[in-house]
Amino acid sequence: MNNSATTRTITKIALEYNANDKGTAEMVASNYLLSDTSEGQFNEMKTVAERNTKVKKWALTGYISQPDEIGRNLKDEEFKQIAIEALAKVGLTNKNQYRLDIHNSTKHKHIHFVANRIDISGKCTVKAHDIGKRFGEAVREVCKEKGLLTDIEIGIQKKAEMLKSLTEAIRSEDNFDNLISEMKKKGFEVQLSSNIKDGISGMRIVMEKDKNFQTERIYKAGYKLSEISNQLKISEIKSLFEMKKTVREAQKHAGNLNEFRKILQQNGISVKIQYKGEFKAGQKNEIQDIWINKVDSNQQKNGFFFRKNVGFSLSAIDSDLGDLGKLLSQSSVNNDAGNLLKTEKNESLIEIAGGLLGDFLNPTYVSQHEDELWKKKRKLRR
């Protein structure tokens, strides 16, 4: 569930907003508030807050929003209970004033809260330090206790779905315009960013069903490419598209594999052949795959599709090889060991990518604290 919490000094407007929501708001809980009006409730809260003059930002405000994955099947009473239990985990007690309202005017039902950090005895029960982070963790704890998906788990599922659709689109297309169109068919909006130096420099993917124009100022929908995969980079996609275009041009003019390889080499692309089984010099060997790489490539690290010192597997980057399939299916006599890629050491990258995606679809959640410890350990090993 998306959520937010912050401490601040409020006016009666905050309570008026909670109680309105274009006339659709429904108050589902309140505590130690006698007045029926927003102004009256604000005055009651302010009077209690003045019992502790040390705390200036005496109010705790925020929201919890239901995603489509949980949907409107969650009853208002259950939704209210999630909010109350999460607020209790960050310090709210039964002696604190609060008001909870469910809003229905936007695409996603959400619950807003305004609470007094100062209880009726004048004690500040809710610490301001890292309140947004602590409240988010509290909401996740409550969701887990109730058997509901957390925002992290939902995010992992969405990112896995995005990665799967994106890699499929990359394999079927050879430019960003067609990639955007293909992703739209799959239910995603691709937003590209660019700069003068690099051209296209970034990507954000949004699920069409997640678009919510009423709350886009509160949180930005979708995920950056770096959040979806730490291996797939924009630079790799750009290089991959360039290679595919060159390959398809070579296909038009090549009558056989040797001509195909020669044309690519003339365009500054090295070609290595991967055969099925053990390569036997002077005999016919069945081709399994072709690996291509720019001779002057600056890419030094493995990517999602790219393998260091080898390049791109054509079977991995192109879902429709077209006429090249005929070249791949032909038997070939080849005595050039320098252009040979040994099968036993180099399985198809599409299999590797599939394995990576499988790991991504079955993640092990590590808390931020544990993740920071592992990062420190890795630095010490270097």
C-alpha positions as CSV (number, residue, x, y, z in Angstrom):
1,M,0.0,0.0,0.0
2,N,1.2,3.5,-0.8
3,N,1.6,5.6,2.3
4,S,2.9,8.8,3.7
5,A,3.2,10.4,7.1
6,T,4.7,13.8,8.2
7,T,4.8,16.0,11.2
8,R,3.7,19.6,10.9
9,T,1.8,22.5,12.3
10,I,-1.7,22.5,10.8
11,T,-4.6,24.8,10.5
12,K,-8.3,24.0,10.4
13,I,-7.9,23.5,6.6
14,A,-6.3,20.1,7.1
15,L,-9.3,18.8,8.9
16,E,-11.7,20.4,6.4
17,Y,-9.8,18.6,3.6
18,N,-10.1,15.3,5.5
19,A,-13.8,15.8,6.0
20,N,-14.6,16.8,2.4
21,D,-13.0,15.0,-0.6
22,K,-15.5,16.5,-3.0
23,G,-18.3,15.5,-0.7
24,T,-17.3,11.8,-0.8
25,A,-15.3,11.6,2.4
26,E,-16.5,9.3,5.1
27,M,-15.3,9.6,8.7
28,V,-14.6,6.1,10.0
29,A,-12.9,6.9,13.3
30,S,-12.1,9.7,15.8
31,N,-10.8,9.8,19.3
32,Y,-11.1,12.5,22.0
33,L,-12.9,14.8,19.7
34,L,-16.3,16.2,20.8
35,S,-17.1,18.7,18.1
36,D,-18.9,17.8,14.8
37,T,-17.2,20.6,12.8
38,S,-13.7,20.8,11.4
39,E,-13.1,24.1,13.0
40,G,-14.3,22.8,16.4
41,Q,-12.1,19.7,16.2
42,F,-9.1,21.8,15.2
43,N,-9.6,24.1,18.2
44,E,-9.8,21.0,20.5
45,M,-6.6,19.6,19.1
46,K,-4.7,22.9,19.3
47,T,-5.8,23.3,23.0
48,V,-4.3,19.9,23.8
49,A,-1.2,20.6,21.8
50,E,-0.5,23.8,23.8
51,R,-0.1,21.6,26.9
52,N,3.4,20.8,25.5
53,T,5.1,24.0,24.4
54,K,8.3,22.3,23.4
55,V,6.7,20.6,20.3
56,K,5.9,23.0,17.5
57,K,4.9,20.5,14.8
58,W,2.3,18.9,16.9
59,A,0.2,17.2,14.2
60,L,0.8,14.0,12.4
61,T,-0.8,13.8,8.9
62,G,-0.7,11.4,6.1
63,Y,-2.6,8.7,4.1
64,I,-2.6,5.0,3.2
65,S,-3.8,4.1,-0.4
66,Q,-5.0,0.8,-1.6
67,P,-3.6,-0.6,-4.8
68,D,-5.6,-2.5,-7.4
69,E,-3.9,-5.7,-6.2
70,I,-5.9,-5.4,-3.0
71,G,-8.7,-3.4,-4.5
72,R,-12.0,-2.4,-3.1
73,N,-12.6,-5.8,-1.7
74,L,-11.1,-4.6,1.6
75,K,-13.9,-3.4,3.8
76,D,-13.8,0.1,5.3
77,E,-13.6,-1.4,8.8
78,E,-10.5,-3.5,7.8
79,F,-9.0,-0.5,6.1
80,K,-9.6,1.6,9.2
81,Q,-8.0,-1.1,11.4
82,I,-4.9,-1.1,9.3
83,A,-4.4,2.6,9.8
84,I,-5.1,2.5,13.5
85,E,-2.7,-0.4,14.1
86,A,0.0,1.2,11.9
87,L,-0.4,4.5,13.8
88,A,-0.1,2.7,17.1
89,K,3.2,1.2,16.0
90,V,4.7,4.7,15.6
91,G,3.5,5.9,19.0
92,L,-0.1,6.9,18.8
93,T,-2.1,5.8,21.9
94,N,-5.7,5.7,22.9
95,K,-5.1,9.1,24.7
96,N,-4.2,10.9,21.5
97,Q,-6.7,12.8,19.4
98,Y,-7.1,11.7,15.8
99,R,-9.6,11.7,12.9
100,L,-9.6,9.1,10.1
101,D,-11.5,9.6,6.8
102,I,-11.8,7.3,3.8
103,H,-11.7,9.1,0.5
104,N,-13.4,7.7,-2.6
105,S,-13.2,10.4,-5.2
106,T,-10.0,9.2,-6.8
107,K,-9.2,5.9,-8.7
108,H,-7.7,4.3,-5.6
109,K,-9.6,4.4,-2.3
110,H,-7.4,5.8,0.4
111,I,-7.6,6.8,4.1
112,H,-6.4,10.1,5.4
113,F,-5.5,10.8,9.0
114,V,-4.9,13.8,11.2
115,A,-3.5,13.0,14.7
116,N,-2.3,15.0,17.6
117,R,1.2,13.9,18.6
118,I,0.5,15.4,22.1
119,D,-1.8,13.2,24.2
120,I,-4.3,14.5,26.7
121,S,-1.7,14.5,29.4
122,G,0.7,16.8,27.5
123,K,3.1,14.0,26.5
124,C,4.5,13.8,22.9
125,T,4.0,10.1,22.1
126,V,5.0,10.2,18.4
127,K,8.7,10.9,17.6
128,A,9.3,13.0,14.5
129,H,12.6,11.3,13.5
130,D,12.2,9.3,10.3
131,I,8.5,9.3,10.7
132,G,7.8,8.7,7.0
133,K,10.1,5.7,6.9
134,R,8.9,4.3,10.3
135,F,5.2,4.7,9.3
136,G,5.9,2.8,6.0
137,E,7.5,0.0,7.9
138,A,4.6,-0.1,10.3
139,V,2.0,-0.3,7.5
140,R,4.0,-3.3,6.0
141,E,4.1,-5.0,9.3
142,V,0.4,-4.7,9.7
143,C,-0.2,-5.9,6.2
144,K,2.0,-9.0,6.7
145,E,0.2,-9.7,10.0
146,K,-3.1,-9.6,8.1
147,G,-1.9,-11.7,5.2
148,L,-2.0,-8.7,2.7
149,L,0.6,-7.8,0.1
150,T,2.9,-5.0,1.2
151,D,3.9,-2.2,-1.1
152,I,7.3,-3.8,-1.5
153,E,5.9,-7.1,-2.5
154,I,3.5,-5.5,-5.0
155,G,6.3,-3.4,-6.3
156,I,8.5,-6.5,-6.9
157,Q,5.7,-8.2,-8.8
158,K,5.1,-5.1,-10.9
159,K,8.8,-4.6,-11.7
160,A,9.1,-8.3,-12.7
161,E,6.1,-7.9,-15.1
162,M,7.6,-4.7,-16.5
163,L,11.0,-6.4,-17.0
164,K,9.4,-9.4,-18.8
165,S,7.3,-7.2,-21.1
166,L,10.2,-4.8,-21.7
167,T,12.7,-7.6,-22.7
168,E,10.1,-9.1,-25.0
169,A,9.5,-5.7,-26.7
170,I,13.3,-5.2,-27.0
171,R,13.6,-8.5,-28.8
172,S,10.8,-7.8,-31.2
173,E,11.6,-4.2,-32.1
174,D,14.7,-2.3,-33.2
175,N,14.0,1.4,-32.2
176,F,12.5,3.3,-29.3
177,D,9.4,4.5,-31.1
178,N,8.3,0.9,-31.9
179,L,9.3,-0.1,-28.4
180,I,7.0,2.5,-26.9
181,S,4.1,1.3,-29.2
182,E,4.7,-2.3,-28.4
183,M,4.8,-1.7,-24.6
184,K,1.5,0.3,-24.9
185,K,-0.1,-2.8,-26.4
186,K,1.0,-4.7,-23.3
187,G,-0.5,-2.1,-21.0
188,F,2.5,0.1,-20.2
189,E,3.5,3.6,-20.9
190,V,7.2,4.2,-21.5
191,Q,8.5,7.7,-20.7
192,L,11.9,8.5,-22.1
193,S,14.2,11.3,-20.9
194,S,17.1,12.8,-22.8
195,N,20.0,15.2,-22.7
196,I,22.2,17.0,-25.2
197,K,25.2,14.9,-24.6
198,D,23.8,11.4,-24.7
199,G,20.4,11.8,-26.4
200,I,18.0,9.3,-24.8
201,S,19.4,8.9,-21.3
202,G,16.7,7.5,-19.1
203,M,13.4,5.5,-19.1
204,R,10.4,5.2,-16.8
205,I,7.7,2.6,-17.2
206,V,4.2,3.1,-15.8
207,M,1.4,0.6,-15.8
208,E,-1.6,2.1,-17.5
209,K,-3.9,0.8,-14.8
210,D,-1.8,2.6,-12.1
211,K,-2.2,6.0,-13.6
212,N,-4.0,8.3,-11.1
213,F,-4.0,11.9,-12.1
214,Q,-5.6,13.0,-8.8
215,T,-2.6,11.8,-6.8
216,E,0.3,12.2,-9.2
217,R,1.5,15.3,-7.3
218,I,1.7,13.1,-4.1
219,Y,3.7,10.2,-5.6
220,K,4.9,9.5,-9.1
221,A,3.6,6.3,-10.7
222,G,5.8,3.7,-12.2
223,Y,9.5,2.9,-11.9
224,K,12.8,4.0,-13.5
225,L,14.7,1.5,-15.5
226,S,17.4,1.3,-12.8
227,E,14.7,0.4,-10.3
228,I,13.3,-2.4,-12.6
229,S,16.7,-3.9,-13.3
230,N,20.2,-3.0,-12.2
231,Q,21.7,-4.9,-15.2
232,L,19.7,-3.5,-18.1
233,K,20.9,0.0,-19.0
234,I,19.7,2.5,-21.6
235,S,23.2,2.4,-23.2
236,E,22.8,-1.3,-23.7
237,I,19.4,-1.0,-25.3
238,K,20.7,1.7,-27.7
239,S,23.7,-0.4,-28.7
240,L,21.4,-3.5,-29.1
241,F,19.1,-1.6,-31.4
242,E,22.0,-0.3,-33.5
243,M,23.3,-3.9,-33.9
244,K,19.9,-5.2,-34.9
245,K,19.6,-2.6,-37.6
246,T,23.0,-3.4,-39.0
247,V,22.2,-7.2,-38.9
248,R,18.9,-6.7,-40.8
249,E,20.7,-4.6,-43.4
250,A,23.3,-7.4,-43.8
251,Q,20.5,-10.0,-44.2
252,K,19.1,-8.1,-47.2
253,H,22.4,-8.5,-49.1
254,A,23.9,-11.7,-47.8
255,G,23.2,-15.0,-49.7
256,N,25.1,-17.2,-47.2
257,L,26.7,-17.1,-43.8
258,N,30.1,-16.1,-45.1
259,E,28.7,-13.1,-47.0
260,F,26.6,-12.2,-43.9
261,R,29.7,-12.3,-41.7
262,K,31.8,-10.3,-44.2
263,I,29.2,-7.5,-44.4
264,L,29.1,-7.2,-40.6
265,Q,32.9,-7.1,-40.4
266,Q,32.9,-4.3,-42.9
267,N,30.6,-2.4,-40.6
268,G,33.0,-2.9,-37.6
269,I,31.1,-5.8,-36.1
270,S,33.0,-9.0,-35.1
271,V,31.2,-12.3,-35.6
272,K,31.6,-15.5,-33.6
273,I,29.8,-18.8,-34.4
274,Q,28.4,-21.1,-31.8
275,Y,27.9,-24.6,-33.0
276,K,25.8,-27.4,-31.5
277,G,28.0,-30.0,-29.9
278,E,31.8,-30.2,-30.3
279,F,33.3,-28.3,-33.3
280,K,35.0,-30.6,-35.8
281,A,37.4,-28.9,-38.2
282,G,36.9,-29.7,-41.9
283,Q,33.5,-31.2,-41.3
284,K,29.9,-29.9,-41.4
285,N,28.9,-28.4,-38.1
286,E,25.4,-27.3,-37.2
287,I,25.1,-23.7,-36.2
288,Q,23.4,-23.0,-32.9
289,D,23.8,-19.2,-32.6
290,I,25.7,-16.2,-33.8
291,W,27.4,-13.7,-31.4
292,I,28.1,-10.2,-32.6
293,N,30.0,-7.3,-31.0
294,K,31.3,-3.9,-32.1
295,V,35.1,-4.1,-32.6
296,D,35.6,-0.8,-30.9
297,S,33.0,-1.4,-28.2
298,N,33.6,0.5,-24.9
299,Q,31.2,-1.7,-23.0
300,Q,33.4,-3.6,-20.5
301,K,30.8,-5.1,-18.1
302,N,28.1,-7.8,-18.5
303,G,24.7,-6.4,-19.1
304,F,21.2,-8.0,-19.3
305,F,21.8,-9.0,-22.9
306,F,25.4,-8.2,-23.4
307,R,28.2,-10.5,-22.3
308,K,31.7,-9.1,-21.8
309,N,34.3,-10.1,-24.5
310,V,31.6,-11.9,-26.5
311,G,28.8,-9.4,-27.3
312,F,25.2,-10.1,-28.1
313,S,23.6,-13.4,-29.0
314,L,21.3,-13.0,-32.0
315,S,18.9,-15.6,-30.7
316,A,18.6,-13.6,-27.5
317,I,18.2,-10.1,-28.9
318,D,15.9,-10.9,-31.9
319,S,12.7,-12.8,-31.5
320,D,12.1,-12.8,-35.3
321,L,15.4,-13.6,-37.2
322,G,13.5,-13.8,-40.5
323,D,15.8,-14.9,-43.4
324,L,18.7,-15.2,-40.9
325,G,17.0,-18.3,-39.6
326,K,17.8,-20.0,-42.9
327,L,21.5,-19.2,-42.4
328,L,21.4,-20.5,-38.9
329,S,19.7,-23.8,-40.0
330,Q,22.3,-24.5,-42.6
331,S,25.2,-26.8,-41.9
332,S,28.6,-25.0,-42.3
333,V,32.1,-26.1,-42.9
334,N,34.4,-23.8,-41.0
335,N,38.1,-24.1,-40.3
336,D,38.6,-20.7,-38.7
337,A,39.0,-21.4,-35.0
338,G,39.3,-17.7,-34.3
339,N,35.6,-17.2,-35.1
340,L,34.6,-20.2,-33.0
341,L,32.6,-19.9,-29.8
342,K,32.8,-23.0,-27.7
343,T,29.3,-24.3,-26.7
344,E,30.3,-25.9,-23.5
345,K,31.5,-22.6,-22.0
346,N,29.0,-20.2,-23.5
347,E,25.3,-21.2,-23.2
348,S,22.8,-18.9,-25.0
349,L,22.4,-15.6,-23.3
350,I,18.6,-15.9,-23.6
351,E,18.9,-18.8,-21.2
352,I,20.9,-16.7,-18.8
353,A,18.4,-13.8,-19.1
354,G,15.6,-16.2,-18.4
355,G,17.4,-17.4,-15.3
356,L,17.9,-13.9,-14.1
357,L,14.2,-13.1,-14.6
358,G,13.3,-16.3,-12.7
359,D,15.4,-15.1,-9.8
360,F,13.7,-11.7,-10.0
361,L,10.3,-13.2,-9.9
362,N,11.1,-15.1,-6.8
363,P,12.9,-12.5,-4.7
364,T,14.0,-12.8,-1.1
365,Y,13.2,-9.6,0.7
366,V,16.1,-8.1,2.7
367,S,15.4,-5.3,5.2
368,Q,17.2,-2.0,4.6
369,H,19.3,-2.5,7.7
370,E,20.5,-5.9,6.6
371,D,21.2,-4.6,3.1
372,E,23.4,-1.8,4.5
373,L,25.3,-4.4,6.5
374,W,26.0,-6.5,3.4
375,K,27.1,-3.4,1.5
376,K,29.6,-2.5,4.3
377,K,31.0,-6.1,4.2
378,R,31.4,-6.0,0.4
379,K,33.4,-2.7,0.7
380,L,35.7,-4.3,3.3
381,R,36.4,-7.2,1.0
382,R,37.6,-4.9,-1.8
